[in-house]
Amino acid sequence: MIYADYNGSAPLLEDVKQYLKTRVDSLYFANPNAIHYLGAKTKLAMENARVAITKVLGADKSQAIYTSGATEGINTVFHSLLSGEQYKEKPYIVLSGIEHPAVSSCAKYYEKKGYILKTISSNNNGTVDILDLKNILNKYKNHISLVTVIAANNETGVIQPYEEVSALCEHYEVPNLSDTTQLIGKIPFNFKKLGMDYAVMSGHKLGALTGAGVLLAKDPSRIKPLILGGGQESNLRSGTGNYLGFESMAIALDYIHKNMDKWSEVQKHRISFEKRLKERFSEIVILGEDAPRLANTSYISYPGIHGQTVQIELESHDIFVTTSSACSDNEPMTSSVLKAMNITDDVGRGVVRISMGINSSARDYDQLLEALIKSYQKLMLVRPF
């Protein structure tokens, strides 16, 4: 079996598995807010994980708020900055056209509350137009409540100019949220040095447990709790902490941090795979090919061959890919990300996303290539045109 949907959710890392086996055999499972010994020990493990996480991510411990994942973190930022009647003085939300649905859905929700959405233009290679953002900031700087630009796109793998976005927002004194869900764990990341106001991550993208994430906030005092209750997370996110999930994130981040150089090998294999595929099929389109991309992501299309049929064919070879974001994999249409890139439907409906892991090998790519060639050869015979 070859699993090639790491951008959707990564399998548990071996280090995480071993840690959890040991942890499950331990005696301390308790509510981390209980004042008895077992509660205090559980709380300590959760806080030690926070220290380890923020050390890797270049943030202060106080800047990291535990969440259930990036979607909750994104919603929390929107709620914190946009609830109330701020739209009367600062009505604009500025976002790219290539955001994950967690961001775009929040923006549309607040649009109904009175905010005005300003969409930054995208280049055909999948990057946002930084000059267009600068023009928007210059024109509306005193009337913008939030700028949000994804750091690395979950579909194409294209890395955005997130450092420039952050610097521009700092210069214009406009709050900046960066969806760093796909970036963290694949590229060295330092929250404080980047100057972002808010960043998010999900543990399951890294090989940790699902249902655990972190919201990084430059100034946590600006956060308004989305979830009320017992006042956990310094009254910023109530609910009994998912301590095993948080601990698994610390283990995963530590492993990735120590093995970051492995991504260069994955990138080398990916480049070779794409080159050989295009040599075999000249019609193949690789989305974001000319832009900086995550080492693990190939977003490919054979115009006229539906992506879902390719997905089904590959699954018959025990190879698992997706056709876009896992959140919209069941929608047979050109995604909003590709529409923002001016991709036509014959290409957009043919996409297959291949996203590998930090330990993926040349052999994995070789087997994938062989299966993909067979799939395309078979499907070309029944292509409608």
Disulfide bonds with the S-S distance in Angstrom:
none
